[in-house]
């Protein structure tokens, strides 16, 4: 493991431990539980959960099996819930401070119940909201658009993050939704995978069901470049996607530019790609905006 990565993991884990300790102490202060067993279970549970995401992430970069996927999902869901609990702890302390400045003495348990109850409701709504796939319809006006493209539709998909949380079934549902829309062309704009170790071909295999008549095109996002970039690109190609390897192509008179994240995120590399494709950078930026 690279020293810089080890330092990052250590700092990140320390932040999580500190945040969990703060939430634990907040609950103890405001709720003041008296059961020794209950406090011990809470303390032990939070300690395990505080290290669960880092541990699960490290496992996910090495193993691909059902137990690791289950652990990773639990850890990821907990981290999402914990974000709200941490905000609730801050809210409880700020409410107590504001009340003290106003000369009021609110019931501590009532404050805890309101803030932590609201946090759990918000977390539950976030989980439900994340499970719903929405389709946004946008009309785009392009100057000098070829006549053949007037009235046509394109589907843009990004950030599927297939891996230990979202699997092949999720990809299959996305494909079914896209097929219902019947677009003439499909663009997958990166982060098809979550970047962890996985059976890449199995995860992306449902994408073979995309049947856009003018093609299904793909460029890599930053998650495809975390590890094994070549393997991720090969898996996308095996799934029937047309890779745009920092190039310009023409589809029925329309010029399409595809630049992978590693080059699009660096001005010098992007300039080099655009110069090679004979594209003016200002025109390209205008099109992206």
C-alpha positions as CSV (number, residue, x, y, z in Angstrom):
1,X,0.0,0.0,0.0
2,X,1.4,3.4,-1.0
3,X,2.3,5.6,2.1
4,X,0.1,8.5,0.9
5,X,-2.9,6.1,0.6
6,X,-2.1,4.7,4.1
7,X,-2.0,8.2,5.5
8,X,-5.4,9.0,3.8
9,X,-7.0,5.9,5.2
10,X,-5.7,6.5,8.7
11,X,-6.9,10.1,8.7
12,X,-10.3,9.2,7.3
13,X,-10.7,6.4,9.9
14,X,-9.6,8.8,12.7
15,X,-12.3,11.3,11.6
16,X,-14.9,8.5,11.6
17,X,-13.9,7.4,15.1
18,X,-14.0,10.9,16.4
19,X,-17.4,11.6,14.9
20,X,-18.9,8.4,16.3
21,X,-17.4,9.2,19.8
22,X,-19.0,12.6,19.6
23,X,-22.4,11.1,18.7
24,X,-22.1,8.6,21.5
25,X,-21.2,11.3,24.1
26,X,-24.1,13.5,22.8
27,X,-26.6,10.7,23.3
28,X,-25.2,9.9,26.8
29,X,-25.4,13.6,27.8
30,X,-28.9,14.3,26.5
31,X,-30.6,10.9,27.0
32,X,-28.6,9.8,30.0
33,X,-29.4,6.1,29.8
34,X,-29.1,4.2,33.1
35,X,-28.8,0.6,31.8
36,X,-25.2,-0.6,32.0
37,X,-25.9,-3.3,29.5
38,X,-27.6,-0.9,27.1
39,X,-24.7,1.6,27.3
40,X,-22.2,-1.2,26.7
41,X,-24.1,-2.5,23.7
42,X,-24.4,1.0,22.2
43,X,-20.7,1.8,22.8
44,X,-19.6,-1.6,21.3
45,X,-22.0,-1.3,18.3
46,X,-20.8,2.2,17.5
47,X,-17.2,1.2,17.7
48,X,-17.7,-1.6,15.3
49,X,-19.8,0.5,12.9
50,X,-17.2,3.3,13.1
51,X,-14.6,1.0,11.4
52,X,-17.0,-0.9,9.2
53,X,-16.8,1.3,6.1
54,X,-13.0,1.5,5.9
55,X,-12.7,-2.2,6.6
56,X,-15.5,-3.1,4.0
57,X,-13.9,-0.8,1.4
58,X,-10.5,-2.4,1.8
59,X,-12.1,-5.9,1.5
60,X,-14.1,-4.7,-1.6
61,X,-10.9,-3.8,-3.4
62,X,-9.6,-7.4,-3.0
63,X,-12.6,-9.8,-2.9
64,X,-15.8,-10.3,-4.8
65,X,-18.2,-12.7,-3.0
66,X,-21.5,-12.6,-1.2
67,X,-20.3,-12.0,2.3
68,X,-18.1,-9.1,1.3
69,X,-20.9,-7.5,-0.7
70,X,-23.3,-7.9,2.3
71,X,-20.8,-6.3,4.7
72,X,-20.1,-3.5,2.3
73,X,-23.8,-2.7,1.8
74,X,-24.4,-2.6,5.5
75,X,-21.4,-0.4,6.0
76,X,-22.4,2.0,3.2
77,X,-26.0,2.3,4.4
78,X,-24.8,2.9,8.0
79,X,-22.4,5.7,6.8
80,X,-25.3,7.4,5.0
81,X,-27.5,7.1,8.2
82,X,-24.6,8.3,10.4
83,X,-24.2,11.5,8.4
84,X,-27.7,12.6,9.6
85,X,-27.0,11.4,13.2
86,X,-23.9,13.5,13.3
87,X,-25.8,16.5,12.2
88,X,-28.5,15.7,14.8
89,X,-25.8,15.7,17.5
90,X,-24.6,19.1,16.4
91,X,-28.1,20.4,16.3
92,X,-28.8,19.2,19.8
93,X,-25.7,21.0,21.2
94,X,-26.5,24.2,19.3
95,X,-30.1,24.1,20.5
96,X,-28.9,23.7,24.1
97,X,-26.6,26.6,23.6
98,X,-29.2,28.8,22.1
99,X,-31.7,27.9,24.9
100,X,-29.1,28.7,27.5
101,X,-28.4,32.1,26.0
102,X,-32.1,32.8,26.1
103,X,-32.3,31.8,29.7
104,X,-34.3,28.6,28.9
105,X,-33.8,25.1,30.2
106,X,-35.3,22.6,27.7
107,X,-35.7,19.0,28.6
108,X,-32.6,17.2,27.4
109,X,-34.4,14.0,26.4
110,X,-37.0,16.0,24.4
111,X,-34.1,17.7,22.5
112,X,-32.5,14.3,21.8
113,X,-35.8,12.8,20.7
114,X,-36.5,15.6,18.3
115,X,-33.1,15.8,16.7
116,X,-32.3,12.2,16.5
117,X,-35.8,11.3,15.5
118,X,-35.7,13.8,12.6
119,X,-32.3,12.4,11.6
120,X,-33.6,8.9,11.3
121,X,-36.6,10.1,9.3
122,X,-34.4,12.0,7.0
123,X,-32.1,9.0,6.6
124,X,-35.0,6.7,5.8
125,X,-36.3,9.2,3.2
126,X,-32.8,9.4,1.7
127,X,-32.6,5.6,1.3
128,X,-36.1,5.5,-0.3
129,X,-35.2,8.4,-2.6
130,X,-32.0,6.8,-3.7
131,X,-33.8,3.7,-4.8
132,X,-36.1,5.6,-7.2
133,X,-34.8,6.0,-10.7
134,X,-36.0,9.3,-12.3
135,X,-35.9,10.4,-15.9
136,X,-35.2,14.0,-16.8
137,X,-36.3,15.2,-20.2
138,X,-34.3,18.2,-21.6
139,X,-34.7,19.9,-25.0
140,X,-31.4,20.9,-26.5
141,X,-30.9,23.4,-29.2
142,X,-27.6,23.2,-31.1
143,X,-26.5,25.6,-33.8
144,X,-26.0,24.1,-37.2
145,X,-27.7,20.9,-36.2
146,X,-27.9,18.5,-39.1
147,X,-31.4,18.1,-40.5
148,X,-31.3,14.4,-39.8
149,X,-31.0,15.0,-36.1
150,X,-34.0,17.4,-35.7
151,X,-36.6,15.8,-33.4
152,X,-34.3,12.9,-32.4
153,X,-33.8,11.8,-28.8
154,X,-30.6,10.7,-27.0
155,X,-30.4,9.1,-23.6
156,X,-27.6,10.1,-21.2
157,X,-26.7,7.8,-18.4
158,X,-24.0,8.3,-15.8
159,X,-22.8,7.2,-12.4
160,X,-24.4,3.7,-12.3
161,X,-21.6,2.7,-9.9
162,X,-22.1,-1.0,-10.5
163,X,-20.3,-3.0,-7.8
164,X,-20.9,-4.2,-4.3
165,X,-24.1,-2.2,-3.7
166,X,-25.7,-1.9,-7.1
167,X,-25.4,-5.1,-9.2
168,X,-26.5,-6.6,-12.5
169,X,-30.2,-6.4,-11.6
170,X,-29.9,-2.6,-11.2
171,X,-28.3,-2.4,-14.6
172,X,-31.0,-4.5,-16.0
173,X,-33.7,-2.2,-14.7
174,X,-31.9,0.8,-16.2
175,X,-31.7,-0.9,-19.5
176,X,-35.5,-1.6,-19.4
177,X,-36.3,2.0,-18.7
178,X,-34.0,3.2,-21.5
179,X,-35.6,0.8,-24.0
180,X,-39.0,2.1,-23.2
181,X,-37.8,5.6,-24.2
182,X,-36.6,4.3,-27.6
183,X,-33.7,6.8,-28.0
184,X,-31.8,6.9,-31.3
185,X,-28.5,7.0,-29.4
186,X,-27.3,6.3,-25.9
187,X,-24.3,7.9,-24.0
188,X,-22.8,6.5,-20.9
189,X,-20.8,9.3,-19.4
190,X,-18.6,7.6,-16.9
191,X,-18.6,5.9,-13.5
192,X,-20.3,2.8,-14.9
193,X,-18.5,0.9,-12.1
194,X,-17.8,1.8,-8.5
195,X,-14.1,1.0,-8.9
196,X,-13.8,-1.9,-6.6
197,X,-12.8,-5.5,-7.4
198,X,-15.7,-7.2,-9.1
199,X,-16.9,-9.5,-11.9
200,X,-17.0,-6.6,-14.4
201,X,-18.4,-8.6,-17.3
202,X,-21.3,-10.0,-15.2
203,X,-22.2,-6.6,-13.8
204,X,-22.3,-4.9,-17.3
205,X,-23.8,-7.8,-19.2
206,X,-27.4,-6.4,-19.1
207,X,-26.1,-3.4,-21.1
208,X,-26.0,-5.6,-24.1
209,X,-29.8,-5.0,-24.1
210,X,-29.4,-1.4,-25.1
211,X,-30.5,-1.3,-28.7
212,X,-30.2,2.3,-29.8
213,X,-30.1,2.2,-33.6
214,X,-27.2,4.8,-33.8
215,X,-25.1,3.2,-31.1
216,X,-24.3,3.1,-27.4
217,X,-21.2,5.1,-26.5
218,X,-19.0,5.1,-23.4
219,X,-16.3,7.2,-21.8
220,X,-14.6,6.4,-18.5
221,X,-15.2,8.4,-15.3
222,X,-12.9,8.7,-12.3
223,X,-14.1,5.4,-10.8
224,X,-13.1,3.4,-13.8
225,X,-9.6,4.8,-13.2
226,X,-9.2,3.9,-9.5
227,X,-7.7,0.6,-10.4
228,X,-7.4,-1.6,-13.5
229,X,-8.5,1.1,-16.0
230,X,-7.8,-1.3,-19.0
231,X,-10.0,-4.0,-17.4
232,X,-12.9,-1.6,-16.9
233,X,-12.7,-0.4,-20.5
234,X,-12.5,-3.9,-21.8
235,X,-15.6,-5.0,-19.8
236,X,-17.5,-2.0,-21.1
237,X,-16.5,-3.0,-24.6
238,X,-17.5,-6.6,-24.0
239,X,-21.0,-5.3,-23.0
240,X,-21.5,-3.9,-26.5
241,X,-20.6,-0.3,-25.8
242,X,-18.6,1.7,-28.3
243,X,-15.6,3.3,-26.5
244,X,-14.8,6.9,-27.4
245,X,-11.0,6.9,-26.6
246,X,-10.4,10.6,-26.6
247,X,-11.7,11.0,-30.1
248,X,-14.2,12.7,-32.4
249,X,-16.6,10.6,-34.5
250,X,-19.3,11.6,-36.8
251,X,-22.7,9.9,-36.5
252,X,-25.2,10.7,-39.3
253,X,-23.6,14.2,-39.7
254,X,-23.3,15.0,-36.0
255,X,-19.8,15.3,-34.5
256,X,-19.5,13.6,-31.1
257,X,-16.4,14.0,-28.8
258,X,-15.5,11.5,-26.1
259,X,-12.8,12.3,-23.6
260,X,-12.0,10.0,-20.6
261,X,-11.9,11.6,-17.2
262,X,-8.1,11.3,-16.7
263,X,-7.6,13.6,-19.6
264,X,-10.8,15.8,-19.4
265,X,-9.8,16.7,-15.8
266,X,-6.4,18.1,-16.9
267,X,-6.3,21.2,-19.1
268,X,-3.1,20.3,-20.9
269,X,-4.3,16.8,-21.7
270,X,-7.7,18.0,-22.8
271,X,-6.1,20.6,-25.0
272,X,-4.0,17.9,-26.6
273,X,-7.0,15.7,-27.3
274,X,-9.0,18.6,-28.7
275,X,-6.1,19.7,-30.9
276,X,-5.7,16.1,-32.2
277,X,-9.4,16.0,-33.0
278,X,-9.2,19.5,-34.6
279,X,-11.8,20.9,-32.2
280,X,-11.7,24.5,-30.8
281,X,-11.5,24.4,-27.0
282,X,-13.9,27.3,-26.7
283,X,-16.5,25.6,-28.9
284,X,-16.0,22.4,-26.8
285,X,-16.5,24.2,-23.5
286,X,-19.6,25.9,-24.9
287,X,-21.1,22.6,-25.9
288,X,-20.3,21.0,-22.5
289,X,-22.0,23.9,-20.6
